Amino acid sequence: MLQVAVIGCGVIGPVHAAAVRLDQETVLRWACDRDPAKLARVAAERQTQDAAEVFADPTVDLVCVCTQHPEHAALIVGALTAGKHVVCEKPLASTPSDLQRILAAAAAHPRQVASGIFQHRYAPLARRLRQVVADGAFGTITSLDVDFVCTRDQGYYASGAWRGKRIAEGGGVAINQGIHSIDLGLWLSGAEARQVSGRVRRRRLACIEVEDLFEAEVACAGGLTAKLRADNDGVTGWKQRIVVRGSRGSFTLGDGHRLLAVEHSSGALREELQALDSCNLDGRPLGGGKDVYGYHHALQIADVIEAIRSGRRPMVAVADAVQANAVILATYHATATGHPAVLPLDQSSYVYPNLPLESA
Ligand SMILES: NC(=O)c1ccc[n+]([C@@H]2O[C@H](COP(=O)([O-])OP(=O)(O)OC[C@H]3O[C@@H](n4cnc5c(N)ncnc54)[C@H](O)[C@@H]3O)[C@@H](O)[C@H]2O)c1
């Protein structure tokens, strides 16, 4: 039996617990949360408010880190140092130095699985698109456009003391909500980000310290340019567009990352992609989640468990989950300095910008 601990039992912790329970050979050994009311949301063999107790238990194999962003690095490092496998929610880190600590810890424990959650990559359509782009079916990828819009208002930001704070959340609509579409777009197009220009703004919300608009242009290896936008506009529910264009075709994903359009000379490829789109869900909806998360936590947790059992790399190792996170931090840094940011970011000079409210 694989023994699992979930640390952080707020909104997403119960989704991890439900995904873990789908595996018959797995036991939820620990639920851990500093807040007793949140702790009560996840039923497990044992409960604790102190993560150190989880790390000290030699029977624990896998730790799911489901806390707010600045806690991630210490918990990942703690889990790996204690000999556990670990899977951590997005974003891995709210600063470049935490990102570096996580990568260093994963590299220092190569026999342990260390995975970063980006569940939307597990949709069958996304996986196939990634494969055919990598095989060259769409030719040289020349442009990527990501446009994400949602509404997060005062009620949402009041739902947790960490939300909307520079230090505690590390950013706003980009690092928390838009990161899913930004990651999916960069991953699907095979982008290797080199330099980031852009700006973030706080246009309308007095209750937060972080951005409600993020706009970046990313120069990538091979001449690919990525335009990324994440907008908390106060009007729109949850919408996204990802457009990938190459020298031999293009495709567009829309809301729910469904296939809106595919331009390609091969009818067989177009039909295959359209067929995959209609089986976008894995058919195992989880309790405790929301539609916007999609249903793919189950697939990612299953992949992590399978990787542990077979000694292989997970589909999203922490090193694979870094790029969108780093591009977003680079845009924050570019806003603060007024200059394009080159990746990897210089950890020592990183700063989140001071964002005066524009509508004040
Ligand atoms: N993948 C997705 O679709 C998705 C969706 C929602 C949230 N998330 C991510 O999940 C993470 C958690 O978000 P949430 O909305 O569940 O937050 P939340 O505030 O609802 O829950 C976080 C919990 O962690 C607990 N906690 C924090 N530090 C702790 C520590 N050191 N030890 C024990 N408990 C600790 C808090 O008490 C809190 O109950 C964030 O990284 C967020 O971005 C991902």
Ligand as a Chemical Component Dictionary entry (heavy atoms), coordinates in Angstrom:
data_LIG
# 
_chem_comp.id                   LIG 
_chem_comp.type                 NON-POLYMER 
_chem_comp.pdbx_formal_charge   0 
_chem_comp.three_letter_code    LIG 
# 
loop_
_chem_comp_atom.comp_id 
_chem_comp_atom.atom_id 
_chem_comp_atom.alt_atom_id 
_chem_comp_atom.type_symbol 
_chem_comp_atom.charge 
_chem_comp_atom.model_Cartn_x 
_chem_comp_atom.model_Cartn_y 
_chem_comp_atom.model_Cartn_z 
_chem_comp_atom.pdbx_ordinal 
LIG N1  N1  N 0  -4.729 23.263 -9.837  1  
LIG C1  C1  C 0  -5.822 23.991 -9.632  2  
LIG O1  O1  O 0  -6.733 24.047 -10.453 3  
LIG C2  C2  C 0  -5.937 24.761 -8.339  4  
LIG C3  C3  C 0  -7.183 25.241 -7.901  5  
LIG C4  C4  C 0  -7.226 25.932 -6.671  6  
LIG C5  C5  C 0  -6.060 26.165 -5.953  7  
LIG N2  N2  N 1  -4.868 25.721 -6.447  8  
LIG C6  C6  C 0  -3.605 25.963 -5.723  9  
LIG O2  O2  O 0  -3.628 25.168 -4.536  10 
LIG C7  C7  C 0  -2.928 25.838 -3.495  11 
LIG C8  C8  C 0  -3.858 26.026 -2.300  12 
LIG O3  O3  O 0  -4.948 26.843 -2.698  13 
LIG P1  P1  P 0  -6.337 26.770 -1.923  14 
LIG O4  O4  O 0  -7.273 27.604 -2.734  15 
LIG O5  O5  O -1 -6.687 25.362 -1.607  16 
LIG O6  O6  O 0  -5.940 27.566 -0.580  17 
LIG P2  P2  P 0  -6.679 27.529 0.833   18 
LIG O7  O7  O 0  -6.310 28.780 1.541   19 
LIG O8  O8  O 0  -8.115 27.203 0.645   20 
LIG O9  O9  O 0  -5.995 26.281 1.537   21 
LIG C9  C9  C 0  -4.641 26.281 1.906   22 
LIG C10 C10 C 0  -4.545 25.620 3.272   23 
LIG O10 O10 O 0  -3.185 25.371 3.599   24 
LIG C11 C11 C 0  -3.043 25.493 4.998   25 
LIG N3  N3  N 0  -1.617 25.684 5.289   26 
LIG C12 C12 C 0  -0.809 26.672 4.847   27 
LIG N4  N4  N 0  0.452  26.482 5.235   28 
LIG C13 C13 C 0  0.461  25.320 5.939   29 
LIG C14 C14 C 0  1.482  24.567 6.580   30 
LIG N5  N5  N 0  2.757  24.966 6.574   31 
LIG N6  N6  N 0  1.119  23.425 7.221   32 
LIG C15 C15 C 0  -0.158 23.013 7.224   33 
LIG N7  N7  N 0  -1.173 23.687 6.615   34 
LIG C16 C16 C 0  -0.860 24.814 5.984   35 
LIG C17 C17 C 0  -3.912 26.681 5.352   36 
LIG O11 O11 O 0  -4.287 26.677 6.725   37 
LIG C18 C18 C 0  -5.097 26.484 4.405   38 
LIG O12 O12 O 0  -6.177 25.807 5.015   39 
LIG C19 C19 C 0  -2.406 27.139 -4.093  40 
LIG O13 O13 O 0  -1.120 26.916 -4.571  41 
LIG C20 C20 C 0  -3.372 27.390 -5.249  42 
LIG O14 O14 O 0  -2.825 28.206 -6.256  43 
LIG C21 C21 C 0  -4.797 25.013 -7.601  44 
# 
loop_
_chem_comp_bond.comp_id 
_chem_comp_bond.atom_id_1 
_chem_comp_bond.atom_id_2 
_chem_comp_bond.value_order 
_chem_comp_bond.pdbx_ordinal 
LIG N1  C1  SING 1  
LIG C1  O1  DOUB 2  
LIG C1  C2  SING 3  
LIG C2  C3  SING 4  
LIG C2  C21 DOUB 5  
LIG C3  C4  DOUB 6  
LIG C4  C5  SING 7  
LIG C5  N2  DOUB 8  
LIG N2  C6  SING 9  
LIG N2  C21 SING 10 
LIG C6  O2  SING 11 
LIG C6  C20 SING 12 
LIG O2  C7  SING 13 
LIG C7  C8  SING 14 
LIG C7  C19 SING 15 
LIG C8  O3  SING 16 
LIG O3  P1  SING 17 
LIG P1  O4  DOUB 18 
LIG P1  O5  SING 19 
LIG P1  O6  SING 20 
LIG O6  P2  SING 21 
LIG P2  O7  DOUB 22 
LIG P2  O8  SING 23 
LIG P2  O9  SING 24 
LIG O9  C9  SING 25 
LIG C9  C10 SING 26 
LIG C10 O10 SING 27 
LIG C10 C18 SING 28 
LIG O10 C11 SING 29 
LIG C11 N3  SING 30 
LIG C11 C17 SING 31 
LIG N3  C12 SING 32 
LIG N3  C16 SING 33 
LIG C12 N4  DOUB 34 
LIG N4  C13 SING 35 
LIG C13 C14 SING 36 
LIG C13 C16 DOUB 37 
LIG C14 N5  SING 38 
LIG C14 N6  DOUB 39 
LIG N6  C15 SING 40 
LIG C15 N7  DOUB 41 
LIG N7  C16 SING 42 
LIG C17 O11 SING 43 
LIG C17 C18 SING 44 
LIG C18 O12 SING 45 
LIG C19 O13 SING 46 
LIG C19 C20 SING 47 
LIG C20 O14 SING 48 
# 
